[in-house]
């Protein structure tokens, strides 16, 4: 009897544990009864919120699904514009599960599988929107309109997955690397040509300025030389007049002064050697001074 009571107690404990389950915060759960989603009287899936919940023991399976807002941020994709130009578009999607039964049945309750399907649907919408616009239209201000249209299309196509698309955003739009390189090379060639043109114009202006300055310097030097010669000629004329006036007043004294100047200039360098006759007229005043 005692053993039977122990068995009954143990069975009750096992039954209790198998009939309850816990849903963590941020998640919701659906219960599969005989491999079918448990539904209410309105034929809608019963969704269990966070906390301690009850289920039919042994025959029920609990499927927990993340109910928080998710971010799908994959690798950039290539899209073609209406001009048949390729663009590399980096985008992201904000989504969450709205119909847990449909999400489990259509997306297996697997987040990665659901995001792969959602990525295809969002890309189809973006491809349609990019394909109907030119690069100028996309870059110049229609990006917001493009994202709104992509959001509407993604929301409609994602409903069958039990997913609510909250936002579709284009983060960055780039040209493919091969196109970017060709554009960069073309822009570099254009800038190089402009730089060469500016440089040649600068050299031309520099040569013009240099020639004008050289001409002015030549004219100024010629004027200075002419003025110098004029001043020198006037000075020589005045000196000659002074010498002539002095000579007329006292020819002997004038000769004496001129001889002294000649002596001073001749003997200023002690290393000079002069070979002259003692009777030379150059020493006339010296001889006179010695005689006195």
Order of alpha helices (4+ residues) and beta strands (2+ residues): alpha-beta-beta-beta-beta-beta-beta-beta-beta-beta-alpha-alpha-alpha-alpha-beta-alpha-alpha-alpha
